[in-house]
Amino acid sequence: MPTFHHPLHRSRVPTPIIGAVFGIVLVLIPIFLGARGYLILISLAGLLIVVGGVIAVAFMSFAANEVRSALGAIVRMSKQPPRRADDLRQDVANFVKWSSQVRNNGMRQFEVAISASTVEDPVVKYGLNMVLGEYSPDDIRSMINTAADASYEREIRPANILEAMTSHAPAFGMVGTLIGMVAMLGHLNANMSGIGSSLAVAFLSTLYGVLSARMVYMPAATRLRQEVERQRARHLFLAEGMAMLAGKKSPMYIQDWLNGYLRPEIQDYFGANGKSAASAARLKVVGA
């Protein structure tokens, strides 16, 4: 039986780091080929105008805790996520196991088993609590979907903030350019030595604004939006699994239904990706 390797195990270096290094190298190569070197790209004044202005506008426009979450997403962008949200094999295995426990031991014994286990996911806890409360499958599906929609609306706001920061950064780059040009004009009839530094602030501010927008804020917003959308898809998947668990569907039925949410190469049939209760039952049927 062929073994499928998850894409995350191919490289331990986070892909955002690879992309950022590649982009920086492309920017610096023309500078190193010149005579002045990379030091001509450094302007503390321009950096403060762009970064400080963007963050200030963000705090003026949005709630402080949401802005902090957006800035935290920039830091998390350099880290590889421990698990893809669309890799739901463990969730499928859990539903198959729980279905087997419910059908073999009854709901009360299943409650004892769940109480003894350590379930940390709040959505899974919420769903299992409704299953143990003997809500109807339709009610469970509706309530988890409602919770998923509410969670999505909360979690997507930092991504919207980052997208707003993407549009603000070039604008503050232009502000820095205007400030530098005004300072340069102010030195024309006085000290000519200040023209060079003023021009540096003027042009580097625009550079900082464009680079930060396209290489920091936009990638962080896109990455965060993908994470939130994947999490929402998983919540909808959990809603379906909990509804079938409450309906006391067989382990084989649950596995076949939930396999439709998985990528084809990781779908579990005949125990290809682990000996689950449904796989064992399927093998008995085939071998009969």
KOLMIDO-142248 format. One record per residue: x, z, y of N, C-alpha, C in turn; chain. Coordinates in Angstrom, 3 decimals. Last residue first. Layout:
N
[[X,Z,Y],[X,Z,Y],[X,Z,Y],"A"],
...
//
This chain:
288
[[-15.546,4.034,-11.597],[-16.619,4.302,-12.584],[-16.924,3.074,-13.409],"A"],
[[-13.771,3.484,-9.616],[-13.235,3.663,-10.946],[-14.293,3.884,-12.011],"A"],
[[-15.387,3.398,-7.382],[-14.712,2.177,-7.791],[-14.225,2.291,-9.221],"A"],
[[-16.212,6.074,-7.264],[-17.215,5.019,-7.440],[-16.552,3.741,-7.945],"A"],
[[-13.773,7.351,-6.865],[-14.554,7.654,-8.080],[-15.566,6.557,-8.346],"A"],
[[-13.107,6.345,-4.381],[-12.283,5.987,-5.528],[-12.999,6.281,-6.836],"A"],
[[-15.028,7.582,-2.809],[-15.050,6.131,-2.936],[-14.243,5.691,-4.142],"A"],
[[-14.245,10.251,-2.976],[-15.544,9.854,-3.519],[-15.610,8.347,-3.735],"A"],
[[-11.775,10.063,-1.693],[-11.826,10.481,-3.081],[-13.138,10.076,-3.724],"A"],
[[-12.650,9.320,0.841],[-11.789,8.409,0.093],[-11.809,8.763,-1.393],"A"],
[[-14.062,11.610,1.581],[-14.785,10.346,1.434],[-13.966,9.335,0.634],"A"],
[[-12.012,13.474,1.687],[-13.100,13.674,0.732],[-13.863,12.373,0.510],"A"],
[[-8.815,11.770,1.892],[-9.942,12.509,2.443],[-11.015,12.659,1.382],"A"],
[[-5.681,11.234,1.693],[-6.715,11.541,0.710],[-7.799,12.406,1.341],"A"],
[[-4.481,8.573,3.804],[-4.627,9.989,3.491],[-5.785,10.231,2.553],"A"],
[[-4.839,5.897,4.256],[-4.195,6.698,5.285],[-4.365,8.189,5.026],"A"],
[[-6.083,4.933,1.971],[-4.877,4.265,2.453],[-4.118,5.105,3.462],"A"],
[[-8.377,5.722,0.617],[-7.273,6.672,0.737],[-5.999,6.071,1.273],"A"],
[[-10.221,3.699,0.817],[-9.593,3.932,-0.476],[-8.354,4.818,-0.368],"A"],
[[-9.577,3.327,4.235],[-10.393,2.941,3.090],[-9.583,3.155,1.816],"A"],
[[-9.322,3.950,7.503],[-9.009,4.572,6.226],[-10.023,4.138,5.169],"A"],
[[-7.738,2.041,10.040],[-8.961,2.456,9.369],[-8.636,2.900,7.946],"A"],
[[-5.574,1.044,11.326],[-5.509,2.458,10.962],[-6.813,2.944,10.340],"A"],
[[-6.035,-1.621,11.902],[-4.860,-1.300,11.094],[-4.765,0.170,10.706],"A"],
[[-8.358,-1.684,13.557],[-8.429,-2.103,12.147],[-7.248,-1.657,11.319],"A"],
[[-8.939,1.306,15.431],[-8.301,0.006,15.340],[-8.218,-0.403,13.875],"A"],
[[-12.140,2.928,15.164],[-10.700,2.880,15.007],[-10.184,1.442,15.058],"A"],
[[-14.861,2.819,15.119],[-14.236,3.175,16.393],[-12.718,3.042,16.350],"A"],
[[-15.510,2.323,12.493],[-15.742,1.257,13.453],[-15.132,1.537,14.816],"A"],
[[-15.219,4.703,11.225],[-14.104,3.763,11.135],[-14.267,2.603,12.105],"A"],
[[-17.679,5.898,11.420],[-16.682,6.223,12.440],[-15.453,5.334,12.366],"A"],
[[-18.970,4.793,9.137],[-19.520,4.597,10.481],[-18.438,4.811,11.542],"A"],
[[-17.379,5.628,6.998],[-17.602,4.204,7.221],[-18.101,3.935,8.640],"A"],
[[-17.562,8.435,7.314],[-16.275,7.746,7.421],[-16.450,6.256,7.703],"A"],
[[-20.282,8.871,6.934],[-19.658,9.222,8.214],[-18.341,8.481,8.384],"A"],
[[-20.589,8.010,4.281],[-21.347,7.367,5.347],[-20.680,7.627,6.700],"A"],
[[-18.930,9.830,2.944],[-18.629,8.400,2.892],[-19.336,7.650,4.010],"A"],
[[-20.210,12.301,3.477],[-18.854,12.046,3.985],[-18.505,10.563,3.995],"A"],
[[-23.700,11.811,4.466],[-22.657,11.992,3.458],[-21.279,11.724,4.060],"A"],
[[-25.378,13.668,7.063],[-24.984,12.425,6.423],[-23.836,12.686,5.443],"A"],
[[-26.715,15.682,8.498],[-26.288,15.901,7.105],[-26.031,14.591,6.366],"A"],
[[-27.217,15.549,11.143],[-28.164,14.865,10.274],[-27.814,14.951,8.797],"A"],
[[-24.980,16.762,12.130],[-26.231,17.509,12.191],[-27.297,16.875,11.304],"A"],
[[-23.228,14.620,11.698],[-22.999,15.887,11.004],[-24.261,16.733,11.003],"A"],
[[-24.273,12.749,13.443],[-24.332,12.480,11.999],[-24.085,13.742,11.189],"A"],
[[-23.681,14.067,15.852],[-25.066,13.733,15.518],[-25.207,13.460,14.021],"A"],
[[-20.911,14.194,15.766],[-21.671,15.437,15.711],[-23.130,15.165,15.351],"A"],
[[-20.281,11.440,15.983],[-19.907,12.198,14.796],[-20.697,13.481,14.650],"A"],
[[-21.290,10.858,18.529],[-21.834,10.173,17.364],[-21.513,10.935,16.085],"A"],
[[-19.673,12.520,20.090],[-21.130,12.669,20.131],[-21.762,12.031,18.911],"A"],
[[-17.148,11.493,19.601],[-17.481,12.829,19.100],[-18.987,13.054,19.092],"A"],
[[-17.429,9.050,20.990],[-17.174,9.043,19.550],[-17.537,10.401,18.935],"A"],
[[-17.626,10.046,23.551],[-18.764,9.320,22.992],[-18.649,9.216,21.469],"A"],
[[-15.034,11.118,23.728],[-16.195,12.000,23.818],[-17.452,11.323,23.261],"A"],
[[-13.507,8.776,23.618],[-13.414,9.758,22.526],[-14.601,10.709,22.546],"A"],
[[-14.203,7.641,26.056],[-14.539,6.941,24.811],[-14.470,7.884,23.619],"A"],
[[-13.066,9.545,27.742],[-14.517,9.371,27.735],[-14.966,8.651,26.462],"A"],
[[-10.387,9.104,27.197],[-10.966,10.398,26.881],[-12.489,10.313,26.836],"A"],
[[-10.112,6.535,28.190],[-9.918,6.768,26.761],[-10.528,8.103,26.334],"A"],
[[-10.550,7.067,30.890],[-11.476,6.196,30.176],[-11.327,6.346,28.663],"A"],
[[-8.359,8.705,31.451],[-9.716,9.226,31.617],[-10.719,8.379,30.846],"A"],
[[-6.218,6.940,30.952],[-6.343,8.180,30.194],[-7.762,8.734,30.259],"A"],
[[-6.714,4.949,32.863],[-6.752,4.611,31.447],[-6.918,5.866,30.588],"A"],
[[-6.342,6.447,35.200],[-7.657,5.857,34.926],[-7.775,5.484,33.447],"A"],
[[-3.614,7.024,34.985],[-4.588,8.104,34.943],[-5.977,7.571,34.625],"A"],
[[-2.523,4.434,35.216],[-2.290,5.229,34.011],[-3.332,6.341,33.868],"A"],
[[-3.372,3.724,37.794],[-3.768,2.927,36.627],[-3.621,3.722,35.346],"A"],
[[-2.115,5.705,39.347],[-3.576,5.577,39.345],[-4.059,4.808,38.119],"A"],
[[0.581,5.159,38.808],[0.023,6.471,38.449],[-1.500,6.407,38.398],"A"],
[[0.839,2.517,39.846],[1.006,2.783,38.408],[0.420,4.120,37.973],"A"],
[[0.201,3.157,42.652],[-0.629,2.249,41.853],[-0.408,2.450,40.351],"A"],
[[2.263,5.004,43.430],[0.844,5.354,43.487],[-0.021,4.463,42.601],"A"],
[[4.762,3.578,42.618],[4.464,4.998,42.393],[2.959,5.221,42.317],"A"],
[[5.037,0.910,43.163],[5.815,1.446,42.052],[5.546,2.921,41.774],"A"],
[[3.406,0.228,45.332],[3.387,-0.624,44.142],[4.115,-0.026,42.950],"A"],
[[3.824,2.282,47.238],[2.470,1.874,46.865],[2.458,1.160,45.524],"A"],
[[6.587,2.401,47.461],[5.865,3.580,46.957],[4.456,3.215,46.517],"A"],
[[7.099,-0.208,48.487],[7.630,0.216,47.187],[6.865,1.408,46.620],"A"],
[[5.754,-0.168,50.977],[5.393,-1.150,49.947],[5.855,-0.692,48.573],"A"],
[[7.009,2.013,52.299],[5.557,1.953,52.130],[5.148,1.013,51.014],"A"],
[[9.715,1.341,52.293],[9.257,2.529,51.578],[7.762,2.482,51.310],"A"],
[[9.605,-0.962,53.943],[10.078,-1.048,52.565],[9.591,0.133,51.748],"A"],
[[8.728,0.186,56.348],[7.902,-0.828,55.682],[8.298,-0.956,54.215],"A"],
[[10.966,1.818,56.784],[9.641,2.411,56.635],[8.685,1.441,55.947],"A"],
[[13.040,0.034,57.173],[13.007,0.793,55.924],[11.661,1.481,55.727],"A"],
[[12.514,-0.962,59.747],[12.374,-1.848,58.596],[12.310,-1.085,57.275],"A"],
[[12.733,1.386,61.416],[11.645,0.425,61.536],[11.454,-0.366,60.247],"A"],
[[15.094,2.664,60.762],[13.825,3.362,60.543],[12.669,2.367,60.532],"A"],
[[16.826,0.608,61.611],[16.815,1.031,60.208],[15.514,1.748,59.878],"A"],
[[16.367,0.529,64.343],[15.972,-0.614,63.540],[15.912,-0.266,62.055],"A"],
[[17.503,2.997,64.983],[16.084,2.774,65.224],[15.566,1.594,64.424],"A"],
[[20.166,2.583,64.336],[19.405,3.580,63.585],[17.908,3.398,63.786],"A"],
[[20.777,0.531,66.263],[20.925,0.318,64.816],[20.105,1.294,64.000],"A"],
[[20.384,1.693,68.771],[19.533,0.586,68.348],[19.586,0.397,66.841],"A"],
[[22.130,3.586,69.662],[20.966,4.063,68.922],[20.076,2.948,68.409],"A"],
[[24.025,2.354,71.208],[24.430,2.764,69.859],[23.238,3.237,69.027],"A"],
[[23.146,1.935,73.750],[22.970,0.843,72.812],[23.315,1.241,71.376],"A"],
[[21.501,4.011,75.802],[22.574,4.058,74.810],[22.328,2.991,73.749],"A"],
[[19.698,2.149,77.898],[20.458,3.400,77.904],[21.619,3.289,76.915],"A"],
[[18.096,0.005,77.654],[18.717,0.203,78.965],[19.532,1.476,79.035],"A"],
[[17.328,0.229,74.961],[17.902,-1.010,75.446],[18.633,-0.832,76.770],"A"],
[[16.051,2.409,73.896],[17.501,2.487,74.010],[18.119,1.229,74.624],"A"],
[[13.386,1.758,73.708],[13.755,2.822,74.633],[15.245,2.940,74.845],"A"],
[[13.416,-0.094,71.681],[13.191,-0.568,73.041],[13.559,0.487,74.071],"A"],
[[13.776,1.716,69.551],[14.800,0.709,69.857],[14.649,0.200,71.286],"A"],
[[11.398,3.156,69.586],[12.657,3.854,69.838],[13.765,2.872,70.203],"A"],
[[9.653,1.068,68.933],[9.513,1.743,70.234],[10.808,2.467,70.585],"A"],
[[10.571,0.500,66.352],[10.675,-0.527,67.396],[10.548,0.084,68.789],"A"],
[[9.955,2.904,65.025],[11.341,2.464,65.142],[11.525,1.421,66.234],"A"],
[[7.170,2.861,65.238],[7.931,3.960,65.860],[9.386,3.545,66.061],"A"],
[[6.590,0.560,63.757],[6.258,0.605,65.178],[7.035,1.701,65.899],"A"],
[[7.497,1.431,61.234],[8.092,0.255,61.871],[7.827,0.252,63.375],"A"],
[[5.775,3.537,60.714],[7.200,3.792,60.871],[7.914,2.634,61.543],"A"],
[[3.429,2.026,60.499],[3.539,3.044,61.558],[5.009,3.367,61.811],"A"],
[[4.011,0.535,58.239],[3.888,-0.161,59.520],[3.973,0.809,60.696],"A"],
[[3.915,2.632,56.412],[5.151,1.883,56.586],[5.151,1.111,57.894],"A"],
[[1.284,3.290,56.603],[2.240,4.212,57.227],[3.630,3.588,57.303],"A"],
[[0.343,1.043,55.178],[-0.084,1.266,56.562],[0.873,2.214,57.277],"A"],
[[1.429,1.349,52.623],[1.917,0.257,53.492],[1.518,0.441,54.954],"A"],
[[-0.110,3.816,51.957],[1.349,3.779,52.045],[1.867,2.600,52.868],"A"],
[[-2.876,3.417,51.703],[-2.361,4.084,52.899],[-0.854,3.903,53.064],"A"],
[[-3.291,2.242,49.219],[-3.613,1.458,50.424],[-3.037,2.089,51.685],"A"],
[[-2.466,4.326,47.575],[-1.841,3.009,47.452],[-2.097,2.158,48.690],"A"],
[[-4.246,6.311,48.204],[-2.866,6.473,48.661],[-2.098,5.155,48.561],"A"],
[[-6.444,5.289,46.811],[-6.494,5.364,48.279],[-5.090,5.512,48.860],"A"],
[[-5.481,5.627,44.241],[-5.749,4.262,44.721],[-5.869,4.228,46.243],"A"],
[[-5.384,8.397,44.174],[-4.140,7.635,44.080],[-4.332,6.195,44.535],"A"],
[[-8.139,8.920,44.292],[-7.252,9.379,45.371],[-5.945,8.596,45.354],"A"],
[[-8.992,7.886,41.869],[-9.482,7.279,43.112],[-8.617,7.675,44.303],"A"],
[[-7.704,9.707,40.204],[-7.312,8.290,40.151],[-7.794,7.554,41.405],"A"],
[[-9.095,12.081,40.861],[-7.673,11.937,41.211],[-7.184,10.493,41.142],"A"],
[[-11.718,11.297,39.785],[-11.481,11.446,41.222],[-10.003,11.395,41.591],"A"],
[[-12.039,11.338,37.090],[-11.679,10.056,37.676],[-11.354,10.185,39.163],"A"],
[[-12.901,13.848,36.327],[-11.520,13.487,36.034],[-11.095,12.189,36.695],"A"],
[[-15.629,13.918,37.094],[-14.657,14.876,37.642],[-13.235,14.354,37.502],"A"],
[[-16.772,11.840,35.637],[-16.898,11.835,37.095],[-15.906,12.798,37.739],"A"],
[[-16.192,12.710,33.027],[-15.594,11.471,33.547],[-15.645,11.451,35.076],"A"],
[[-17.815,14.961,32.810],[-16.361,15.109,32.749],[-15.666,13.885,33.322],"A"],
[[-20.327,13.703,32.901],[-19.949,14.655,33.951],[-18.438,14.858,33.989],"A"],
[[-20.210,12.178,30.550],[-20.363,11.515,31.843],[-19.946,12.432,32.991],"A"],
[[-19.997,14.225,28.640],[-18.931,13.229,28.764],[-18.998,12.517,30.108],"A"],
[[-22.426,15.554,28.950],[-21.191,16.263,29.258],[-20.027,15.300,29.443],"A"],
[[-24.078,13.467,28.047],[-24.220,13.972,29.415],[-22.964,14.715,29.854],"A"],
[[-23.197,13.290,25.417],[-23.030,12.140,26.312],[-23.155,12.554,27.777],"A"],
[[-24.046,15.752,24.505],[-22.605,15.483,24.569],[-22.330,14.283,25.464],"A"],
[[-26.842,15.397,24.730],[-26.175,16.454,25.492],[-24.670,16.213,25.588],"A"],
[[-27.378,13.222,22.984],[-27.713,13.135,24.407],[-26.947,14.170,25.227],"A"],
[[-26.541,14.210,20.491],[-25.928,13.005,21.055],[-26.168,12.927,22.557],"A"],
[[-28.290,16.380,20.248],[-26.841,16.602,20.282],[-26.140,15.410,20.907],"A"],
[[-30.779,15.074,20.147],[-30.485,16.024,21.225],[-28.986,16.254,21.359],"A"],
[[-30.468,13.575,17.803],[-30.668,12.889,19.078],[-30.375,13.807,20.253],"A"],
[[-30.214,15.608,15.805],[-29.119,14.670,16.096],[-29.259,13.965,17.435],"A"],
[[-31.440,18.825,16.958],[-31.655,17.517,16.326],[-30.486,16.583,16.662],"A"],
[[-29.684,21.897,16.347],[-30.341,20.950,17.236],[-30.522,19.625,16.495],"A"],
[[-28.527,24.050,14.966],[-29.530,23.204,14.307],[-30.366,22.418,15.305],"A"],
[[-26.386,25.431,15.793],[-27.674,25.832,16.355],[-28.831,25.011,15.833],"A"],
[[-24.380,23.988,14.644],[-24.717,25.268,14.021],[-26.043,25.814,14.558],"A"],
[[-24.406,21.905,16.505],[-24.687,21.627,15.097],[-25.109,22.907,14.387],"A"],
[[-23.675,23.274,18.811],[-25.022,22.694,18.736],[-25.396,22.340,17.296],"A"],
[[-21.063,23.972,18.096],[-22.018,25.027,18.420],[-23.449,24.511,18.356],"A"],
[[-19.920,21.475,17.830],[-20.104,22.288,16.632],[-21.091,23.423,16.878],"A"],
[[-19.887,20.683,20.584],[-20.665,19.958,19.586],[-20.926,20.765,18.336],"A"],
[[-18.181,22.620,21.709],[-19.541,22.434,22.226],[-20.419,21.745,21.193],"A"],
[[-15.829,22.132,20.272],[-16.495,23.438,20.190],[-17.957,23.323,20.613],"A"],
[[-15.313,19.537,21.186],[-15.569,19.759,19.759],[-16.267,21.097,19.559],"A"],
[[-14.859,20.117,23.854],[-15.968,19.236,23.507],[-16.327,19.401,22.036],"A"],
[[-12.549,21.767,23.768],[-13.827,22.306,24.254],[-15.021,21.434,23.897],"A"],
[[-10.342,22.167,21.094],[-10.960,21.171,21.964],[-12.322,21.664,22.436],"A"],
[[-9.678,24.124,19.240],[-9.294,24.308,20.635],[-9.972,23.330,21.579],"A"],
[[-10.428,25.960,16.486],[-10.815,24.725,17.169],[-10.581,24.928,18.658],"A"],
[[-9.351,27.483,13.897],[-8.964,27.491,15.314],[-9.259,26.121,15.917],"A"],
[[-11.629,29.083,11.561],[-10.656,28.067,11.964],[-10.369,28.182,13.456],"A"],
[[-13.645,30.888,11.177],[-12.306,31.283,10.749],[-11.231,30.293,11.191],"A"],
[[-15.855,29.477,12.022],[-15.473,30.682,12.766],[-14.063,31.120,12.420],"A"],
[[-16.011,27.541,10.040],[-15.652,27.133,11.394],[-15.204,28.328,12.215],"A"],
[[-16.796,29.122,7.865],[-15.536,28.383,7.815],[-15.078,27.969,9.208],"A"],
[[-19.282,30.072,8.734],[-18.215,31.025,8.444],[-16.859,30.323,8.448],"A"],
[[-20.649,27.642,8.922],[-20.454,28.451,10.125],[-19.336,29.464,9.924],"A"],
[[-20.698,26.940,6.239],[-19.946,26.107,7.171],[-19.679,26.864,8.474],"A"],
[[-22.408,28.822,5.297],[-21.018,28.885,4.874],[-20.127,28.029,5.776],"A"],
[[-24.701,27.832,6.590],[-24.219,29.194,6.849],[-22.771,29.362,6.435],"A"],
[[-25.148,25.223,5.606],[-24.813,25.411,7.013],[-24.237,26.801,7.295],"A"],
[[-23.592,24.482,2.388],[-24.684,24.856,3.276],[-24.194,25.177,4.679],"A"],
[[-21.714,23.526,0.620],[-21.838,24.984,0.776],[-22.988,25.413,1.669],"A"],
[[-21.888,20.709,0.504],[-21.556,21.474,-0.708],[-21.895,22.953,-0.591],"A"],
[[-22.574,19.797,3.055],[-23.349,19.340,1.908],[-23.093,20.196,0.662],"A"],
[[-20.643,21.071,4.670],[-22.071,21.290,4.914],[-22.886,20.926,3.680],"A"],
[[-18.238,20.072,3.606],[-18.518,21.517,3.575],[-20.004,21.796,3.760],"A"],
[[-18.488,17.344,4.152],[-18.387,17.791,2.768],[-18.703,19.276,2.642],"A"],
[[-18.479,17.443,6.939],[-19.661,16.941,6.239],[-19.662,17.387,4.784],"A"],
[[-15.878,18.348,7.404],[-17.010,19.192,7.770],[-18.284,18.743,7.061],"A"],
[[-14.415,16.121,6.453],[-14.251,17.441,5.841],[-15.442,18.339,6.147],"A"],
[[-15.282,14.142,8.230],[-15.477,13.966,6.793],[-15.379,15.314,6.080],"A"],
[[-14.413,15.225,10.652],[-15.847,15.033,10.415],[-16.142,14.866,8.925],"A"],
[[-11.617,15.172,10.217],[-12.317,16.439,10.438],[-13.813,16.300,10.155],"A"],
[[-11.093,12.426,9.985],[-10.822,13.309,8.842],[-11.555,14.641,8.987],"A"],
[[-11.741,11.637,12.594],[-12.521,11.130,11.465],[-12.340,12.032,10.249],"A"],
[[-9.713,13.011,13.955],[-11.109,13.346,14.215],[-12.006,12.857,13.078],"A"],
[[-7.470,11.697,12.977],[-7.645,13.113,12.674],[-9.078,13.557,12.922],"A"],
[[-7.890,9.094,14.010],[-7.863,9.326,12.573],[-8.096,10.795,12.214],"A"],
[[-8.002,8.027,16.524],[-9.009,9.028,16.177],[-8.997,9.373,14.691],"A"],
[[-6.472,6.923,19.006],[-6.039,7.178,17.641],[-6.873,8.340,17.120],"A"],
[[-7.183,6.800,21.609],[-7.897,5.898,20.713],[-7.393,5.980,19.279],"A"],
[[-5.530,8.569,22.881],[-6.930,8.961,22.760],[-7.700,8.045,21.824],"A"],
[[-2.355,9.253,21.454],[-3.263,8.312,22.079],[-4.706,8.735,21.842],"A"],
[[-0.341,12.002,22.196],[-1.267,11.385,21.250],[-2.192,10.451,21.988],"A"],
[[1.401,12.892,24.139],[1.674,13.262,22.752],[0.814,12.518,21.748],"A"],
[[2.603,10.542,26.592],[1.503,11.351,26.063],[1.730,11.667,24.596],"A"],
[[5.716,10.894,28.167],[4.979,10.163,27.144],[3.842,11.033,26.629],"A"],
[[6.121,11.161,31.670],[6.110,11.784,30.358],[5.269,10.957,29.401],"A"],
[[5.847,10.159,34.168],[7.163,10.002,33.546],[7.226,10.576,32.142],"A"],
[[3.335,10.911,34.949],[3.537,9.508,34.628],[4.866,9.286,33.915],"A"],
[[3.320,13.491,35.797],[3.040,13.257,34.378],[3.280,11.813,33.963],"A"],
[[3.731,13.058,38.526],[4.778,13.716,37.732],[4.573,13.429,36.251],"A"],
[[1.300,11.884,39.165],[2.538,11.136,39.423],[3.680,11.724,38.608],"A"],
[[-0.465,13.903,38.581],[-0.491,12.706,37.733],[0.745,11.848,37.946],"A"],
[[-0.011,15.648,40.675],[0.468,16.012,39.347],[0.472,14.839,38.391],"A"],
[[-1.353,14.299,42.661],[0.102,14.386,42.754],[0.706,14.793,41.414],"A"],
[[-3.962,14.724,41.661],[-3.439,13.365,41.807],[-1.920,13.362,41.897],"A"],
[[-4.145,17.497,41.823],[-4.240,16.848,40.512],[-3.689,15.422,40.567],"A"],
[[-4.011,17.772,44.586],[-2.929,18.332,43.755],[-2.955,17.729,42.357],"A"],
[[-6.426,16.560,45.224],[-5.182,15.943,45.682],[-4.009,16.474,44.863],"A"],
[[-8.165,18.408,44.113],[-8.145,17.052,43.569],[-6.886,16.307,44.009],"A"],
[[-7.715,20.644,45.702],[-7.399,20.718,44.276],[-7.354,19.334,43.634],"A"],
[[-8.583,19.725,48.232],[-7.171,20.047,48.003],[-6.824,20.077,46.523],"A"],
[[-10.687,16.850,48.558],[-10.523,18.273,48.261],[-9.085,18.555,47.848],"A"],
[[-9.758,14.326,51.015],[-10.265,14.790,49.730],[-10.040,16.287,49.578],"A"],
[[-8.724,13.785,53.577],[-9.853,13.004,53.071],[-10.504,13.590,51.837],"A"],
[[-6.544,15.361,54.138],[-7.613,15.287,55.135],[-8.873,14.649,54.568],"A"],
[[-4.941,14.882,51.982],[-5.513,16.224,52.128],[-6.620,16.249,53.183],"A"],
[[-4.323,12.183,52.566],[-5.009,12.536,51.320],[-5.659,13.909,51.426],"A"],
[[-2.942,12.384,54.950],[-4.249,11.727,54.951],[-5.028,12.068,53.691],"A"],
[[-0.617,13.693,53.961],[-1.459,14.323,54.986],[-2.855,13.714,54.997],"A"],
[[0.434,11.791,52.211],[-0.045,13.065,51.671],[-0.964,13.761,52.672],"A"],
[[1.083,9.755,54.069],[0.160,9.492,52.963],[-0.418,10.793,52.415],"A"],
[[2.929,11.069,55.779],[1.668,10.541,56.296],[0.644,10.315,55.204],"A"],
[[5.050,11.696,54.027],[4.309,12.756,54.713],[2.973,12.278,55.232],"A"],
[[5.845,9.096,53.258],[5.372,10.062,52.255],[4.542,11.155,52.918],"A"],
[[6.422,7.878,55.840],[5.567,7.263,54.833],[4.985,8.303,53.885],"A"],
[[8.031,9.714,57.286],[6.848,9.111,57.908],[5.895,8.594,56.840],"A"],
[[10.086,10.298,55.498],[9.173,11.368,55.916],[7.901,10.790,56.529],"A"],
[[11.335,7.801,55.348],[10.736,8.389,54.147],[9.738,9.474,54.511],"A"],
[[12.299,7.477,57.958],[11.290,6.560,57.430],[10.585,7.123,56.211],"A"],
[[14.143,9.632,57.997],[13.025,9.578,58.948],[11.918,8.666,58.433],"A"],
[[15.997,8.966,56.054],[15.173,10.159,55.883],[13.961,10.130,56.799],"A"],
[[16.917,6.194,54.591],[16.472,6.599,55.927],[15.516,7.774,55.760],"A"],
[[18.844,4.055,52.746],[18.469,5.462,52.918],[18.133,5.734,54.374],"A"],
[[19.895,1.601,52.328],[18.479,1.780,51.988],[17.987,3.201,52.240],"A"],
[[22.558,1.611,52.765],[21.744,1.050,53.846],[20.257,1.210,53.567],"A"],
[[23.687,2.497,50.450],[23.449,3.482,51.504],[22.604,2.923,52.645],"A"],
[[24.315,0.469,48.653],[22.973,1.036,48.606],[22.673,2.004,49.735],"A"],
[[26.305,-1.985,50.497],[25.994,-1.061,49.420],[24.619,-0.441,49.581],"A"],
[[27.376,-3.905,52.268],[27.150,-2.537,52.745],[26.856,-1.553,51.632],"A"],
[[27.586,-6.476,51.262],[28.813,-5.794,51.669],[28.593,-4.323,51.974],"A"],
[[25.709,-7.371,48.272],[26.081,-7.461,49.673],[27.307,-6.626,49.980],"A"],
[[25.188,-6.682,45.731],[25.891,-7.941,45.927],[26.312,-8.146,47.378],"A"],
[[23.706,-4.409,46.100],[25.062,-4.254,45.597],[25.865,-5.546,45.740],"A"],
[[21.300,-5.656,46.920],[22.034,-4.779,47.834],[23.476,-4.630,47.389],"A"],
[[20.376,-7.077,44.703],[20.790,-7.816,45.917],[21.585,-6.964,46.894],"A"],
[[19.994,-4.755,42.962],[20.985,-5.794,42.662],[21.361,-6.598,43.914],"A"],
[[17.880,-3.110,43.703],[19.234,-2.750,44.128],[20.262,-3.847,43.892],"A"],
[[15.559,-4.216,42.607],[15.648,-4.041,44.053],[17.087,-3.840,44.502],"A"],
[[16.109,-4.181,39.897],[15.844,-5.473,40.542],[15.958,-5.366,42.057],"A"],
[[16.330,-1.409,39.539],[17.507,-2.266,39.348],[17.312,-3.611,40.029],"A"],
[[13.693,-0.645,39.926],[14.724,-0.191,40.873],[15.970,-1.050,40.769],"A"],
[[12.452,-1.861,37.691],[12.081,-2.249,39.049],[13.133,-1.854,40.070],"A"],
[[13.742,-0.495,35.577],[13.844,-1.947,35.682],[13.522,-2.416,37.101],"A"],
[[12.903,2.125,36.061],[14.331,1.788,36.118],[14.519,0.287,36.295],"A"],
[[10.123,1.809,35.667],[10.649,2.235,36.963],[12.122,1.877,37.107],"A"],
[[9.970,1.030,32.948],[9.493,0.140,34.004],[10.055,0.505,35.362],"A"],
[[11.051,3.320,31.723],[11.687,2.017,31.529],[11.276,1.059,32.645],"A"],
[[9.172,5.217,32.514],[10.559,5.370,32.928],[11.288,4.035,32.823],"A"],
[[6.827,4.300,31.254],[6.907,4.307,32.725],[8.333,4.445,33.230],"A"],
[[7.557,4.624,28.450],[7.520,3.289,29.050],[7.479,3.310,30.577],"A"],
[[9.835,7.128,27.442],[8.532,6.779,28.015],[8.574,5.425,28.701],"A"],
[[11.643,6.791,24.506],[11.754,6.708,25.956],[10.408,6.315,26.532],"A"],
[[11.309,6.551,21.841],[11.117,7.889,22.397],[11.239,7.895,23.907],"A"],
[[9.599,4.020,20.112],[10.592,4.373,21.116],[10.263,5.746,21.669],"A"],
[[7.785,3.973,18.042],[8.820,2.966,18.078],[9.919,3.316,19.065],"A"],
[[5.678,5.676,18.079],[6.849,6.129,17.364],[7.984,5.109,17.416],"A"],
[[3.550,4.462,19.299],[4.269,5.466,20.058],[5.550,5.899,19.375],"A"],
[[2.368,2.745,17.376],[3.244,2.177,18.403],[4.052,3.221,19.154],"A"],
[[2.578,3.970,14.007],[1.913,4.012,15.316],[2.867,3.501,16.383],"A"],
[[2.835,1.957,11.181],[3.485,2.881,12.101],[2.800,2.807,13.444],"A"],
[[1.464,1.739,8.024],[1.348,1.314,9.407],[1.960,2.377,10.296],"A"],
[[2.442,0.625,4.903],[2.417,1.761,5.815],[2.418,1.251,7.237],"A"],
[[0.712,-0.914,2.154],[1.583,-0.971,3.337],[1.387,0.245,4.223],"A"],
[[0.850,0.000,-1.197],[0.000,0.000,0.000],[0.887,0.000,1.250],"A"],
//
